[in-house]
C-alpha cells in the first residue's frame, strides 16, 4: 500500500483515525471506572462514616455540657468551703470562752477581742470588706438611707452610720444603713 492508494490511512490527522482512537480510549476508560452500583456502595459507606462521626461528636458535646453543669453545681455547693473553714476558728474561740467556769470582765473582754481579730482575719482572707461611709457622698449602690437630718455637711453626704455595710469581691453584700444630710433650703 502506498500513500496514493489509501490516502485516509496515510494522513495522521485523519477524521477516521481520530474516531477510532477515541472509541478505543472510551472502551479503555469505561473498563477502569467502577459501576454505578459500586459507586453507590462507596457513597453509602462514606455517608455511614460521616453519620457515625456526627453521632460521636454530638455525644461528646453532650458529655462536655453535662460535665460543665456538674462542675458548676459543685462550685455552687462548695463555694463557701474556704470561708466556712476560716469561721471554724472563730466558733472554737467562742466555745472555749463559754467553757471557762469563772470569768472576769478582763478575761471575757480579751477573749472577745481575740475572737473579733480571728473574724476580721477570716473576712480579709475571703475578700469580705467592711464599708463605713461616714463623711462620704451617698451611693445608693453601697448605702441604704434610713432618713435625712439637718447638718452642716454638704447635701447627700453620709452623716451617721447606723450599721456598717460589707462588700465581697467589690460587690455589695449588705448596704450600710446611714443617715444623710438634707439639702439646705
C-alpha positions as CSV (number, residue, x, y, z in Angstrom):
1,X,0.0,0.0,0.0
2,X,1.3,3.3,-0.9
3,X,0.3,6.7,0.2
4,X,-1.5,7.2,-3.1
5,X,-3.7,4.1,-2.8
6,X,-5.2,4.8,0.6
7,X,-4.9,8.5,1.4
8,X,-7.0,8.3,4.6
9,X,-4.6,6.0,6.4
10,X,-1.6,8.0,5.5
11,X,-2.7,11.2,7.0
12,X,-2.2,11.2,10.7
13,X,-4.8,13.8,11.5
14,X,-7.5,12.0,9.5
15,X,-11.0,12.0,11.0
16,X,-11.4,8.2,10.7
17,X,-8.2,7.7,12.7
18,X,-9.2,10.1,15.3
19,X,-12.6,8.5,15.7
20,X,-11.1,5.0,16.0
21,X,-8.7,6.2,18.6
22,X,-11.5,8.0,20.6
23,X,-13.6,4.8,20.6
24,X,-10.6,2.7,21.8
25,X,-10.0,5.3,24.6
26,X,-13.6,5.2,25.7
27,X,-13.6,1.4,25.9
28,X,-10.4,1.5,28.0
29,X,-11.8,4.3,30.2
30,X,-15.1,2.5,30.8
31,X,-13.2,-0.6,32.0
32,X,-11.4,1.4,34.7
33,X,-14.5,3.3,36.1
34,X,-16.4,1.5,38.8
35,X,-20.0,0.6,38.1
36,X,-22.8,2.7,39.3
37,X,-23.7,0.1,41.9
38,X,-20.1,0.1,43.2
39,X,-20.1,3.9,43.3
40,X,-23.4,3.8,45.2
41,X,-22.0,1.4,47.8
42,X,-18.9,3.5,48.3
43,X,-21.1,6.6,48.8
44,X,-23.3,4.7,51.3
45,X,-20.2,3.7,53.3
46,X,-18.9,7.2,53.3
47,X,-22.3,8.5,54.4
48,X,-22.4,5.9,57.2
49,X,-18.9,7.0,58.3
50,X,-19.9,10.7,58.4
51,X,-23.1,9.8,60.2
52,X,-21.2,7.8,62.8
53,X,-18.7,10.7,63.2
54,X,-21.5,13.2,63.6
55,X,-23.2,11.0,66.3
56,X,-19.9,10.7,68.2
57,X,-19.3,14.5,68.0
58,X,-22.9,15.1,69.2
59,X,-22.4,12.7,72.1
60,X,-19.1,14.3,73.0
61,X,-20.7,17.7,73.0
62,X,-23.5,16.5,75.3
63,X,-20.9,14.9,77.7
64,X,-18.9,18.2,77.8
65,X,-22.1,20.1,78.6
66,X,-23.1,17.7,81.3
67,X,-19.6,17.7,82.9
68,X,-19.7,21.5,82.8
69,X,-23.1,21.6,84.5
70,X,-21.8,19.2,87.2
71,X,-18.7,21.4,87.8
72,X,-20.9,24.5,88.1
73,X,-23.2,22.6,90.6
74,X,-20.1,21.5,92.6
75,X,-18.7,25.1,92.6
76,X,-22.0,26.4,93.9
77,X,-22.3,23.7,96.5
78,X,-18.7,24.1,97.9
79,X,-18.2,27.8,97.2
80,X,-18.3,28.7,100.9
81,X,-16.0,25.9,102.0
82,X,-12.9,28.1,102.4
83,X,-14.8,30.7,104.3
84,X,-16.5,28.2,106.5
85,X,-13.1,26.7,107.3
86,X,-11.9,30.1,108.5
87,X,-15.0,30.6,110.6
88,X,-14.4,27.4,112.5
89,X,-11.6,29.0,114.5
90,X,-14.0,31.8,115.5
91,X,-16.5,29.2,116.7
92,X,-13.9,27.3,118.6
93,X,-12.8,30.5,120.4
94,X,-16.4,31.3,121.3
95,X,-17.0,27.8,122.7
96,X,-13.7,27.9,124.7
97,X,-14.8,31.3,126.2
98,X,-18.1,29.8,127.3
99,X,-16.5,26.7,128.7
100,X,-14.5,28.8,131.3
101,X,-16.3,28.5,134.6
102,X,-15.1,31.6,136.4
103,X,-14.7,34.5,134.1
104,X,-13.6,38.0,134.9
105,X,-14.6,41.0,132.9
106,X,-11.0,41.4,131.7
107,X,-10.6,37.8,130.6
108,X,-14.0,38.0,128.9
109,X,-13.1,41.2,127.1
110,X,-9.7,39.9,125.9
111,X,-11.4,36.7,124.7
112,X,-14.0,38.7,122.7
113,X,-11.2,40.9,121.2
114,X,-9.2,37.8,120.2
115,X,-12.4,36.3,118.6
116,X,-13.0,39.6,116.7
117,X,-9.4,39.5,115.4
118,X,-10.0,36.0,114.1
119,X,-13.2,37.0,112.4
120,X,-11.7,40.1,110.8
121,X,-8.8,37.9,109.6
122,X,-11.3,35.4,108.1
123,X,-13.1,38.3,106.3
124,X,-9.8,39.7,104.9
125,X,-8.7,36.2,103.6
126,X,-12.0,35.9,101.7
127,X,-12.3,39.4,100.2
128,X,-15.1,40.5,102.6
129,X,-14.6,44.2,103.1
130,X,-16.2,46.4,105.7
131,X,-17.9,49.6,104.4
132,X,-18.0,52.5,106.9
133,X,-19.0,55.5,104.7
134,X,-19.1,58.3,107.4
135,X,-18.5,61.6,105.6
136,X,-18.7,60.1,102.1
137,X,-21.2,61.1,99.4
138,X,-24.3,58.9,99.4
139,X,-24.1,56.0,97.0
140,X,-27.4,54.0,96.6
141,X,-25.4,51.0,95.4
142,X,-23.4,50.8,98.6
143,X,-25.6,52.6,101.2
144,X,-29.2,52.4,102.3
145,X,-30.6,55.7,103.6
146,X,-32.8,55.4,106.7
147,X,-33.5,59.1,107.0
148,X,-32.3,62.6,106.4
149,X,-31.1,65.0,109.0
150,X,-30.2,68.7,109.2
151,X,-26.4,69.0,109.1
152,X,-23.6,71.4,108.3
153,X,-22.2,68.9,105.8
154,X,-22.9,69.1,102.1
155,X,-26.3,67.7,101.0
156,X,-26.5,64.0,100.3
157,X,-23.4,63.3,102.5
158,X,-23.5,60.4,105.0
159,X,-23.8,62.0,108.4
160,X,-24.2,58.9,110.6
161,X,-23.6,55.2,110.0
162,X,-26.2,53.1,111.9
163,X,-24.9,49.7,110.6
164,X,-21.7,49.1,108.6
165,X,-22.1,47.6,105.1
166,X,-20.0,44.8,103.5
167,X,-18.6,44.2,100.1
168,X,-17.5,40.8,98.8
169,X,-15.1,41.0,95.9
170,X,-16.2,44.6,95.3
171,X,-19.9,43.6,95.1
172,X,-22.3,44.8,97.8
173,X,-23.2,42.0,100.2
174,X,-25.0,44.3,102.6
175,X,-25.5,48.0,102.2
176,X,-24.6,50.3,105.1
177,X,-27.6,51.8,106.9
178,X,-27.0,55.5,107.0
179,X,-28.5,58.9,107.8
180,X,-27.9,61.5,105.1
181,X,-27.6,65.3,105.3
182,X,-30.6,67.2,104.0
183,X,-30.2,69.8,101.3
184,X,-30.1,73.3,102.7
185,X,-33.3,75.2,101.9
